[in-house]
């Protein structure tokens, strides 16, 4: 598998609101190349980290609650809310009593239920609280804070890409359009694309610009991988397979869990 320019453009179009990769050629190249998702996440993560950078470099102190509000707002401005919609749909499905078919029917309903509202609130709240600690880290070492945000984004996109490689679609749709073109062998390429993010911390430490937080990016990646494993097991049992909503929810949850895991690793270092 080769990471072509077309596949990278398609991944940017799929993962963000950046106005590239919306043509058919880019989409076709992307859906055959799941490793393009973590590959473009390095640039997306750097973009997502801008509020943390700004809060650190501004000549006046920025209150943590302000950062907590700015980071989710900026993230969804950059990435869009399509993946967050998957969180809402899975939240509604998770509270339904019944079989996989019944849960899939609930996910097709455009109305937002209590389960979906709670799931979205938890994800946004988790992201906001992580942002407040990330900016505290940034005030000690901006390089380490950016490395954490980038690694969490790479992990989040890598989690979704891993599900594309090893999951089977529950029904026709976005999930099947992606999973049909990939298999377990492609997981190696996803891992190779994501693995360099774990080296961001050690590289900063070796350059003398880190703050004893070399394992922070690796913790974020490992946590995202755990989310992918749990998400695949849950989707297979509860939904009968992977769907576009599962991929979107995995991205959102893996990002939040990854940032918190990195922050915990930092506090323990």
Helices and strands as residue ranges (DSSP letters): H 5-15, H 24-31, H 35-48, H 50-57, H 64-79, H 82-94, H 100-108, H 114-140, H 142-166, H 174-179, H 186-195, G 196-198, H 199-206, H 216-238, H 244-268
